[in-house]
Amino acid sequence: MKKNKLREHLNSGKPLLSTRMWSTNPLFWEIVGQTGNFDYVEFLAEYAPFDFTDLPNMARAAELNDMGTMIKLDFQGRGYVAQKAVQSGFQSILFVDHVNPDQVRESVSLIKPKTAGSVGKFGYPNGRYIGNQSHIPPLEHVDRLNEVVLCFMIEKEEAVMNIEEICSIPGVDMIQFGPNDYCMSKGWNRLDHVREFKEAERKCIQAALDHGVRPRCEIATPADAEYYIKLGVKDFSLGDQVAKYKAFLNGEGKEMRDMVNDIR
């Protein structure tokens, strides 16, 4: 059975590095893979348009370049899309907008297999899965579903309050603090409350570490990682496809615009 790269890293204690993609075009996924710098790619399905024929193509492009895959999903309809993503070959699901432990338990059950001794609800719809492995024995299918890495955004005030119980739920592999949604849930603008949201983030990171859950942090530059490494974090998502492109257009693009405007 083909292996889940993210699960292998978690099992061995190795760090994970990803980047965030909006585009479903496999060309961009191949470009990421050819650098050799990233363990997996996160597809921002919560932000970007896509259809179900895109999912296996993204997974395939990642696998051909020895990378894993994660998909970030909307809260509504998460179970249906998450199962389709796993069936297409995605190795990890990033769930958003959960506020209480019962919601987390429900999402875990949607990906765990429906088998003896399990709380899972996922059956055996044949499909591609990792490495195009359809029609494998049912208990091997159980194993590959159990290897799917489940990550949860902790991005609402209620979720932060419930972080200890959330991190104690079997099946929760990783968590990630979301400062924008957290501040929004508090009625704050992010830049006005940096100290407060950083305190909440540290609380979540420590709770995760205490429960054997891997905290994952999103950063814009490598320099940003030093702060989190000192807190015990070793899983990072570096950069965002659209944010980086906008920075180029607003930076070098503005510089070139000014040069052109000065031509007489």
N, C-alpha and C positions, 0 to 999 in steps of 0.2 A: 504494500500500500504506500502511495506517495505521502511524504511527510509534510506536516504543517510547520513552516519555518518559524513562525512566531512562537508556537508551542515549544518547539525545540529550544529556542532561546530562553524561554521562561523556565523550562525544566532544568536547563543547565546553568541557570543564573547569569547568562550572558546579557549584556545590554542590547537595546534595540534602538535603531535610528530610522526615522521615516521622514517623508515630506508629503505635502498635501496638494492634491491635484483636483482641479475643477473639470478639466477636459476629459471626455471619454475617448478621445483619439489615441489609439495605441502607440502612435508615433512618439508622443510625449512621454509615455510610460517607458518605451524603449530607450529614449534619451536618458531618463533617470537611471535605468538599469545599466546602461553602458558606462556610466561613471564609476560603477563599482563601489559607491560610497554609501548606499542605502540598503537596509535590510528589507524594507517593505514600503509600499505606497499606500497612502490613505486617500480614498475617493470621497469627495465631499458631496454625497448624494443629498444631504440636507440643503445644500445651496444651489446645486447645478441641475439642469435638465438632463434626463437620460431615459433610455428605455431598456427593456430586459434583454434585448439583443446586444447591448453594449457590455453587459456584465461579463460574459465569458471571454469577450475579446480583451478586456482590460486584464482579467485574471491570466489569460494565456500570455499576453505580452510580458506581464510580471514574471511568470514562471519561466519563460524562455530566457530571462535575464537573471535567474536565481534570486528573485525577490518574492516576498510574501505580499499579502493584500489585506487591507482593512476598508470597510465601508461605514461612513457616518450617516445615520438614518434619521428621518423625521420621527417624532414620537407616534403620530397617528399612522396606522398602517404598518408599523414597524415589524410585526411578526411575519406578515406576508412577504415584504420586501427582503427581510433578513433571510428567510428560508430560501427565497429565489437566489439571493446572493451566494449563500453557502452552496446551493445546488450548482451554481455557475463556476465555483472554484474559489470564492473568497474565503480567506483563512481567519478573519477576525471581524467582529461587529462592534461598532462604537454606538451605543445607545445614548440618546439625549433626553433632557427635560424630565427625568424621573425625580420625584420628590419624596417618595416614601419607600420603605422596604418591601411592601407588598407589590408595588409596581416592578421593582427590581426582580423579585422572585418570579413574577409572571413572565418577564422577558427572558430570564434564564430558562424557564420551562419551555419556552417556544423554540429554543435551539437544542436543548438536550433531547436525547432519543427517547421515544416511547418504548420502554423495555422493562423487564423485570427489575424491581428495586430502584427504579428511577422516577423522578417527578416530571420527566420530560413529556413533550407532546409532539415532537417531530417524528414523523414516520419515515418511510423509505420510498420517496418519489425518485425514480431513476433520473439521472442527469449527468452532467459533466463532472462536477466536483473537482477536487484538486487533481491535476494531471490527467483529466479525461478518463476517470475510472468509474464507468457505469457497471451495473450488474455484478458487483462484488458480493461476497457472502454477507448476510444480514448483520452478523456480529462484528464483521470488519467495518460495516457502515456505522454501527453503534460506536465503535472506537473513534472513527474519524469525526463524528459529530461531537463526541466528548473532547476532542482536541481543538475544536473551534475556540478561539480566544475571545472572551467576552469582556468588553471595556464599557464603563459607564461614566458619562459626564456628571460631575457634581457641580451644578451651576445654578441652583436655586437655594434660597435661604433655608427652606425646609430640608433639602437634601444635606446641607452642611450640618444642620442640627441632628440629622439621622445618620451621620457618617459612620459611627461605630457599628451600628446594627447592619448597615448596608455592606460594610467591609467584612462582616462575619457571615454573610450568606454564601453557602457553597455554590461555586460556579462563577463567582465574581473574581476575575483574574486581574483586572487593571481598573484604575480610576483616573480621571483627569479633571482638575478644577477648571471651571469656566468663568473668568472674571467679568466678562461683559454681562452675561445673563445673571450672574450673582448680584452685581450692582443694580441691574435693572429690577430684580426681584425685591431689592431693598429700597427702591425709589431713589437711587443715586446715579450720578454720572461718574464713570470710572475714574477720570482724572482727579476728581474732587475727594476721592476716598481710597487712595492707594494704600495707605497704612492699614486701613480696616480690611480691605480685600486680601492683602498679603497675609494678614494674620489668619483669616479664614482658610486661605490656601495652605499655609503651614499646618494648620490643624488637620486638614484632609490628608496631607502627605504623611504626617506622623501616624494618623489612624490607620492608613493603608499599610504602612511598614509594620505597625504593631500586629496586624492581622495577617501578615504574609501576602498582602495584595500589592501588586506593582503600581506605584504612582507614575503616571506619564505626564510630561510637561511639554507644552507647545512654546517654541521659542522662535525669535526672528533672526538672531545671529548666534554664532558659537559662543561669543562672550557672555550671552545671557545664561548659558548652561552652568557656569561656575557657581552661581548662587544656589542652584538646585542640587548640584553634585554634593555640595557641603551639607545639604539636608538629607542625603541618602538616595537621591533620585538617580537612576541610570537609564531611563527610557525617555527619548526625546523625539519630538516632531519638529523638524527644522524647515521653516519657510512655508509660504503659501503661494501657489502659482499666480493667482491674480494679484495678490498684494505685492509680490516681487515685480511683476510687470508694470503695475501702476507706479511703483517707486521709480522704475527706469524711465517711464514716460514723463513723470513729474520732475525728475532730477535731470538726467541727461537730455531729455526731451525739451525741458524748459531752457536749459543752457544753450542748446542748439537753436531754439526759437529766438532767443535774445541775440545770438550771433547773426542769424539771418535778418532780423529786424534792423541791425546796424549796417547792413550792406547797402551801399549807395551806388 
